[in-house]
């Protein structure tokens, strides 16, 4: 059942899916006029149905042009995101519901008008049917006008740097909140030194994007197994990499079913991967800090986004419930997340005192929020950033950086 939900979720994010639904709805709406005609009384008032063919012709030609323009704007935004931010943000832009609804509406209006024109030319509609088609055409035109105005407003920010940072931050918020709530994904915490079992390997190389833990738990409970998950979402695997170790009586069928619970794709996904959001944000900052771009302001904006993501994660409480008691997972560690987020910025921004000062303040604030038991990762990252910067900054900038670090909040 989880596999089906994952498949449906991925399909719903595809551009073609909504366009297909809107096109099907458009065909049904255009043909419904002829179907409902026998159930309506004779009309004695001319509603303008005689001109519906001309209106549909105008609608068809205009929707074709607007659809082409919208596709061009979307592709330009995708290309811009890959070029100026990070290719990891493109999948978030592709899944943008507003742009998908706009494109689907325009395609649906085009299909509606084409089906209406063809049906009119074949005599499918009588007078009552043409009246229904005329009313339906007015409704479609009203929807198109509203959607077009919304699209014009949306284009003002779609694909811009601030929009990309906001989208990646929102994706990072979702996955890190899930991680903070269930660091071990609902399984028992794993001790890598004591696990044993038959190795389960994938049939192809790629990234693990999703693990069907409920399916693994049901199989382990039914067959009295303990499954040690070794490849978390975001892990790159090949045919020699173990996905899991299965303790208990296993056969080829068991290993095949365990392997099928791991979704492997060519590219990483944000769904269950808390590290990808951190990596994408740090990549945006690193691109901005490159000598060809030299945009420390964007890096500072990214540090603000990272600070909010970590703050939200650190303030969440872990769920003590363990619904998957037959599974063990070695969770992603906080130092791993901190390293993914801040080390590239410390490296590429070492020569920019503005970025260094903001980085020190952000890490010190997060260390304060984390408390004594979890602050080590942030204080180590701050010390590493200072060490990198000291080698490149002039004396005055180095003094300013040390002053910022010493004045930052501490518990």
N, C-alpha and C positions, 0 to 999 in steps of 0.2 A: 504493500500500500504506500509506503514511503517512497519507493522508486517511482510510482505513478505520480505522487505529489511533486517530486523533484522534476520529473519530465514535464508535467503541466506548467510548473512555475517557470521553467526555462523556455517553454514554447510561448507562454503568455508574454514574455519579455521580447520576443522576436518581432521585428517590424511587420513582417508579412502576416502574422497571426491576426492582429487587429484589422489590418487592411482587408483580409479575407472575410472576417466577420461583418465588417461594414459593407463590403461588396455584396455578400449574400443577403444582408438585410435590405440593401437597395433593390436587388432583383425581386425579392418578395414584395416590397412596397409597390414597385411598378406593376407587377402582375396582379396584386390584390385588387386593383381598381376594376379589372375585368371580372375577377371572381366574385366581387361584392355587387356587381351591377344588377343581377337578377333580384337581389333582395331590397333594392331601393325603389321608391315610387318614381313615376315619370316626372321629370323636371320641366316646369313651365317657364323658368327664368334662365336666361343665358348668363352663365357665370364667367364667360370668357374662355370656355373650353375650346372654342374654335381657334384660338391663338396659342394653344398649349404646345403645338409642334414647333412654332417659331421660338417660344421661350426655351424649350428643351434644346433646340439647336444652339442658342446662345449659351446656355448653361454648359453644354458639352464642350464647346470650344474654349470657354473661359476656364473650366475646371482642368482641362488638359494643360493649359498654360500655367495655371497656379500650382498644379501638382509638380510640374517640371521645375518651377522656381523653388518650391519647398524642398524637393529632393536635393537640388543644388545647394541650398542653404544648409541642409543637414549634413551633407557630405563635406562641405567647407568647414563646418564646426568640428566634425570628427577629425579632419586633417589638421586643423589648427590645434586641437587638444593634444594630438600626438606630437606635434612639432614644438609647441611652446610649453607644454606641461609634461605629460607622461602618457605613453600609449596605454598604461593601465587604467586611465580614466575614460578611454573611449567606450568601453562596454557600459559604463554608467550613462553616457550620453545616448548611446543607442537604445538603452532601456527607458529613456525619458518618456513618461506617459503623455505629456502635453504634445510633444512633436509627433508621437505615434498617433494620437487621436486626431491631430490636425491633418496629417497625411492620409489617414484612413477616411476621414470625413470627405476630403476632396476626391479621393478615388471612388468612394461610395456615391458621391453626387454625380461623378462622371458616368459610372456604371448605370445609375438610375436613369439619367437622361438618355443614354444610348439604348437601354432596354425599352424606355418609353417611346423613343423615335421609331425603333423597329416594330414595336407592337402597333403603333398608330399606322404605320405604312402597310401593315398586313390586315388592317380592319379588325383588330382584336377588341377594340373598345367601341361601345355604342355611345349614345349621348350621355347616359348616366355614368358610364365608365370614364369618359373624357372629363366629366365634371369632377369625379373623384381624383383623377390624375392631375387635374389643374390645382385642386386644393393641396394634394400631396407635393406638387412642384413648388407651391408657395411656401410650404413648411420647410422643404429642403433648402430653398433659397434663404429663408430666415436663419436656419441652422448654419449655413455656409457663411453668412455675413457675420454672425456672432463668433464663429470659430476663426474667421479671417482676422477680425479685430484682436482676438486673443493671441493669435499667432504673431501679429505685428508687435504686440506688446512683449511677447515672449522672446522674440528675436533680439530685443535690446540687450538681453543678458545671456542668451543661450550660447554656450561655448566660450564665453569670456573667462579670463583667469579666475576672477572671484567666484564665478558660477562653478567652475571645475573644482576649486578648493572646497566650496560648500558641499558639492556632491560627494567628493571623496571623504570629507569629514563625516558626512551623514552615514556613509557606508561603513566607515571605521567605527562610528558610534554603535551601530547595530551589532557588528560582529564582536567588538570588545565588551559590550554589555552582555552578550550571550556567554562570552568567555568568563567574565567576572562572576556571572551567576552560576555557571557550571564549568570550572576550569578543566575538569576531566570528562566533559561532555555527558555527565550523568553516570559514568562508570566509576569503578574503584581506582584509586591512585596506584600507579604502577611503580614497582621497584625494578629497574632494569637489570640489577645484579642477580635477581632470583627467578627470572622468568625462563621457562623452558617450554618446548612443545614442537609440533610439526610445523614447518615453515610453509606459509601460503604466499605464492608469488603471482604477480599479474601476468596477463597474456600479452600486454603491450606497454610501451613506455609512455610517460606523460606525467601530468600533475594529478594528484588526488584532490578532487574538488568537493566530494561529499561522501560521508560514511553513513550507511543505513544501520544505526546502532540498534534500533528496535528489532530489525530482522536478525542481526547477529545474536541478540539476547534471546529471542525466541528459539533460534537454532541451538544455542548453547544450553538452554534450559531443557529442551526436548531430549538432547543427546548427552546430557551430563558432561558438558565441556567447560573449560575456561579459555576464553579467547583473549590473548594479549595483543592489543592493537599497536602496531609499530610504525605505521605511516599515517600521520595526521593530515587533515586537509591543508593543502599548500606544499606538501612534500613531493619532490620530484622522484619518480620511481622508474625502474626498468625491469626487465624480466629476471634479473638477478637480485632484486631488492625485495625483502620480505614485507608483505603488507601486514601480516599478523602471524603470531605463533599460537597454535591450538594445542592445549594440554588435554589429553584424553584420547579415546579411541577414534581415530580418523581414517577416512578412506578418500578416494579420488572425488567422490560425490560431495563429501563434506568440504574438502578444500575448494572445489569449484563453487559451491554455494557461498562460502566465506569470501572468496575473491569477488563474486558478483555483487557483494554489498558495498564494495569500494568503487565509486564512480571516478573513472580516469579520463581526463580530457587533455587536449593539447595546450590549453591555457588555464591559468589560475582563475578562480572565481572568489568573489567576496563572501559568499553565502556562509561558510563555516570557517573561514580563514582569517583569524584576527591579525595576522602579521601583514597581510596584503595591503590593508588600509594604511598602516604605518609606512610600509615601503613606498606606496604610491605618493603619500604626502611628502616624504623625504626626497623622492625623485623630483617632485615639482620644485622644491627648494634648491636642490642641487643644480637643476637646469637653470634656475634663475641666477644662481651664483657663478655660473660659468663665465669666463672672460668675454665671450661673445655676446652675452646677455647683460651681465652686470646689473642685476636688479635686486638689491638687498631688501627692498620693501616687500617683495613677494615672499622672500624667505622669512621675514619677520611675521607676515600674515600666516604662513604655514606653521611657525612656532606657536602662534596663538591658537591655531586649530588643534595642533598636537597637545597643547596644554589642556584644552577643553576635553579632548578625548580621554586623556589619561586621568584627569580629575573625575570625570564621570565614572571611569572604570574603577578607580581607587575607592570611591565612595560607595560602590555597590557591595552588597553582602552576598557571599557565596551560599548557594542552596546546599544544605547538608544531606538532602535526600539523594539516594543512590538507586535509581530505577533499574540500572543495568548491572546487577550484582555479579553476573557471570563474565563481565568484561573488565579489563584493566586498560588504563590509558596513562601514558606519561604526558602531562599537560605542557603546553607552551609556558616557559618561565617568564617572569617579569623582566629580568635582565635581557632576554632575547628581544622582547618588544621594545625596550628602551634603546637597545643597540640598533635595531632596525630603524627606529624613528630619528635618533639624534646623531649617531656617528657620522653619516654622510654629510649632515649639515655642519658638524664640527670640523670635518675634514675640508670641505669646499669653502666654508666661510671663515676659515682660520685667519685669513688676512683682512677681514672686514670687522672693525671694532664694533660697529652698530649691531651686527648680527651676533657677535660674541657676547656683548652685554645682554642682549635679549635672551640668548641661549642660557646664560648663567642665571638670570632671574627666573626663567621658566623652570629650569631644573631644580633650583632652590625652592621654589614654591611647591613643586610636585613632591620633593623630598619632605617638606613640611606636612603636606597633606597625607603622604604615605605613612608617616609615623616611624618610630625607631626600628620596627621589625622589617620594614620594606624599603627604607630610604637608601640603603646601600647602593642599589642600582643607579639611582639618580645622582648621588654624590660622586660615585665613580665616573659616571658620564661627564659630570661637570669638571672634575679634575682632568680627565682626558682632553676635554675641549680647551681648558686653560693651557695645558702642556703644548697642544698643537699651536695655539695662538701665540704663545710667548716667543716662538721661534721666528714668527713672521711680522709681528707688529713692531712699530717703532716704540721708543721708550715711553712717550706720553700716552699712546694708546694702550700699552701694556699696563701702565699704572691705572688708567681708567677702567680697564677690564678687571684688575684685581680689586679695585675699590667697589665695583658693582657686585663682585662675588662676595666680598666681605660684608656688604650692606644688605645682601639678600636675606629674606626672612629665614629663621631657623627655629626649631622647637627648643 
